[in-house]
Amino acid sequence: MSVAFLLPSLAVSVRRLHDLGRSGWWLLIGLIPIVGWIVLIVFFVQDGQPGPNRFGPSPES
């Protein structure tokens, strides 16, 4: 059952990183135990960039 959630959760994580103006490749930092997870959590709770960025318009506007 957890395999069914893998692809959608990756897509949401990449979308969230794009909202911050970061590449989806930042997800690979999560492979570093503890420190990588903390960095990703900090990224995920930050506010997105106001206005458009290089990945497209802000979903909030």
Secondary structure, DSSP 4 states (H G I P E B T S, - for coil): -HHHHHHHHHHHHHHHHHHTT--GGGGGGGGSTTHHHHHHHHHHHSPPPSS-BTTBS-TT-
